[in-house]
Amino acid sequence: MTEQLESVAQAMVTAGKGILAADESTGTIKKRFDSIGTESTEDNRRAYREMLFRSTEAMRNYISGVILFDETLRQKAKDGTPLVQIISDTGAIPGIKVDKGAKDLAGAPGEKVTEGLDGLRERYAEYYELGARFAKWRAVITIGSQGSAAMPSAYCIRANAHALARYAALAQDANIVPIVEPEVLMDGDHDIDRCFDVTEFTLREVYAALYEQRVKLEGTILKPNMVLSGSDCPAQAGVQEVAEKTVMCLKRTVPAAVPGICFLSGGQSDEDATAHLSAMNAMFDSPWALSFSYGRALQAAALKAWGGKAENEAMAQSAFAHRARMNGLAASGQWNTELEQAA
Ligand code: 13P
């Protein structure tokens, strides 16, 4: 069992490949569709995601796994083929988001805790049958405004770390690789050093909880935020500083037994998400593979090109292929702005 977990985790960080996060919940995909003036119907969601998964150039060459929402894992393509089958045929591994979202944390105004542990053992068994070989659970940590030392509270971070570890231990029991995602949000006016401190504390608590709950790190993937300046901070750190501080923070906290770290994009521009990842891989030797598990930064251009219209599918697929190739290059430290513009 441990062997299967390890080999799936290793395959998720195959050199030059990363993960496509296409697991937007019903609420989130509606927001994305609103931005292109498209109604979020079950069939439109199917059409959009089928378009991505049938983008063979992107999928075969740069995507190792796809995170799905419950609906998509059960959905069939227009011709009746299960979407999971289309993904597997490209060589990518299907995965499933299992958390039920971040809810208000009792006694901590403004802070969140992720829910979804009840019945999770049974849900994992079904998801495995449906073809999922890895899972995702996202915890959300908010940094309060500059000067407010109260947020995030240690209570919030520990409650989330505990839930992440419960989720991960149950996943491994079901022979499913857990993606452990503690996201320190980039929203706010804090500087990069505050993000560093909060991320370091969070990761220390997460790895302590994983150890306590007997999670085998070799069969896990970490999906963290990068260490960034808050989006409203007047002083924005450059690519080099982000790369240095992110790798330093991870080296202090993430055991070398973890096979791979696949970042979330978190609201960075497409090009920033790529540039930061490439700089980390170009500048440092790290004990773990460093790759991507992007949602917005892989899909934004494709979503816009698609615009809800079947006749735009080929254009959208080539936008997706371009972004996937740029991030594939970044996963080996080989991306640069000339390659970006050559397209
Ligand atoms: P973003 O890359 O858009 O942050 O999404 C990744 C993800 O899966 C968040 O849970």
Boltz pocket constraint, residues with backbone or C-beta under 6 A from the ligand:
constraints:
  - pocket:
      binder: B
      contacts: [[A, 21], [A, 138], [A, 181], [A, 263], [A, 264], [A, 265], [A, 266], [A, 267], [A, 293], [A, 294], [A, 295], [A, 296], [A, 297]]
      max_distance: 6.0
